[in-house]
Amino acid sequence: MERGKSMPTQSKDDSRVAVVIVTYNSADVIEGCLRSLAEGARGVRLAHVVVADNASRDRTLEIVRETTDLPLQVVQLGRNAGYASAINAGVDALDLDHLDAVFVINPDCRLLPGSLVPLVERLRQPGCGLVVPRLANPDGSLQPSLRRTPTVGRAIAEAVIGGDLAGRIGTLGELVTDPREYERPGPAAWATGAAMLISTELVREIGPWDESFLLYSEETEYALRAADRGWTLWYEPASTVEHIGGDSGVNPTLAALLTVNKVKLFRRRRSRAASLAYYLAVVLGEGARALTGRRTSRASVTALLRPSRRLRKLAD
């Protein structure tokens, strides 16, 4: 298939999709995720399901092995190698020559019935390499998941007026927060990596996920790298996936890691001057919120100004 061409024309039932789920102490959520796959994949051929496990110490693997109604395989990394490493291990276990797409999802996701079909159909459009669904909270409300390209201006805007408000004013903020933007399909710079359908052609062309990011920013790097090669990431609201969500908003260490990694990624892609300005804008924003007593912002500022060995190890 030539680069930039669409997926071969075929009936819905002939679209071959594999699922890769990354787990780490996911016993509380993995059963619900696995149970949702059969109905969520209704209308496509669910060829393979790989659970890539980062050395879970709870009942995650026991629950997975009790699931007998899916074409399931477990890949054990033997350590907590990170999200990107687990995705790569899961993809390596697949025969891409017999697949059209790989659906990467978090274990705390639940597919609504038939939710894969709209994603597969959109992936057939020329130049489309990644498709993401509408993410919903467990109560059914919208979970903002789309992002614009990181810039110094957007970092400053979010520092001064906050990400939620900046995201509602035109294209001022990086995080897209205006609910109206989620009512229509369209391209995006990048999106939350909780649920993402990726064409096998793109997988072959741009290579593995960047394993230097243990957690956070790996999906940003992957989407931006795909865009560098001319691929489009598409948002498709006709598909909805329920996402329970992580705890980076309440866990100071994870919040700090998220902040450090987004600065780290910006530095890799931009000039020294731009990177310094971006860093200072992020420090300003997190510092202002730390003064209000926000623990996650306090941890982020500390990590940016005086990173601990532990956080350096996590980030690198």
Secondary structure, DSSP 4 states (H G I P E B T S, - for coil): --TTPPPPP--GGG-EEEEEEEESS-TTTHHHHHHHHHHHTTTSEEEEEEEEES---SSHHHHHHT--SS-EEEEE-SS---HHHHHHHHHHTS-GGG-SEEEEE-TTEEEPTTTHHHHHHHHTSTTEEEEEEEEE-TTS-B---EEPPP-HHHHHHHHHH-HHHHTTSTT-SSB---GGGGSS-EEESEE-TTEEEEEHHHHHHH-S--TT-SSSSHHHHHHHHHHHTT-EEEEEEEEEEEE---STTT-HHHHHHHHHHHHHHHHHHS-HHHHHHHHHHHHHHHHHHHTTT-HHHHHHHHHHHS--HHHHHHH-
